[in-house]
Amino acid sequence: MTHRLKKEEKYSYIEAGEGTPIIVLHGLMGGLSNFDAVTEYFCTKGYKIVIPELPLYSKSLLKTNVKHFANYLHEFIEFKGYKEVILLGNSLGGHIGLYHTKLYPESVKALIITGSSGLYENAMGGGYTKRSDYEVIKKKAQDVFYDPEVATKEIVDEVYETVNDRNKLIKTLAIAKSAIRHNMAKDLPTLSTPTCIIWGKNDSVTPPEVAEEFNELLPDSELFWIDKCGHAAMMEHPQEFNNILYAWLQKRGF
């Protein structure tokens, strides 16, 4: 990780750059460093990149759900004193961004989702019966990407550690169930926030038809594809991801 984690009150977060705040929301197995390329690029383009550490494993089981994380995000935005923010979320982070926008539309001026849950996800919290087998977990981590080489040993080790920690595994399964429970198909047509959808054409976790459905249901959205790309476009094709997003932000006047 190239940027130091700030700790203030109950929040830990990365902050870089000055300008319009873009709050980045990581996924279930996603570390903050997954967004290094986004941070480096946008903090030189007139944006303040802020990446809060979401309390995925530190809350009680009752509070380990999408709605609670969306409210936690709201508290964080208020704590930072932001009036309007741009939200960028990958996977579960996209879902939290969408749910937050449903609850607090006035505080979100734009939304970017990539490989987002909220409509459908393929075994987001399943398939851990052989969690003690490192090679099985390695294969699972590699399957997230089009190019398995993107799943570095560091990434595989982190996933392995997470699923072999009983507390974290219970929370992971609770979050996965919560993502299914908080399906947003009925909510999306009411979200008028401008939304940029950037999707990997080869995403096997949230397949391409999910992106198309998001695009159909959201009133003000644009969909952009990245070829030879899996579930984490900002990691697998960082330059293309950043170029698409920057062009969209410029076009929309953000």
Secondary structure, 3 states (H helix, E strand, C coil): CCCCCEEECCEEEEEECCCEEEEEECCCCCCHHHHHHHHHHHCCCCEEEEEECCCCCCCCHHHCCHHHHHHHHHHHHHHHCCCCEEEEEECHHHHHHHHHHHHCHHHEEEEEEECCCCCCCCCCCCCCCCCCCHHHHHHHHHHCCCCHHHCCHHHHHHHHHHHCCHHHHHHHHHHHHHHHHCCCCCCHHHCCCCEEEEEECCCCCCCHHHHHHHHHHCCCEEEEEECCCCCCHHHHCHHHHHHHHHHHHHHCCC
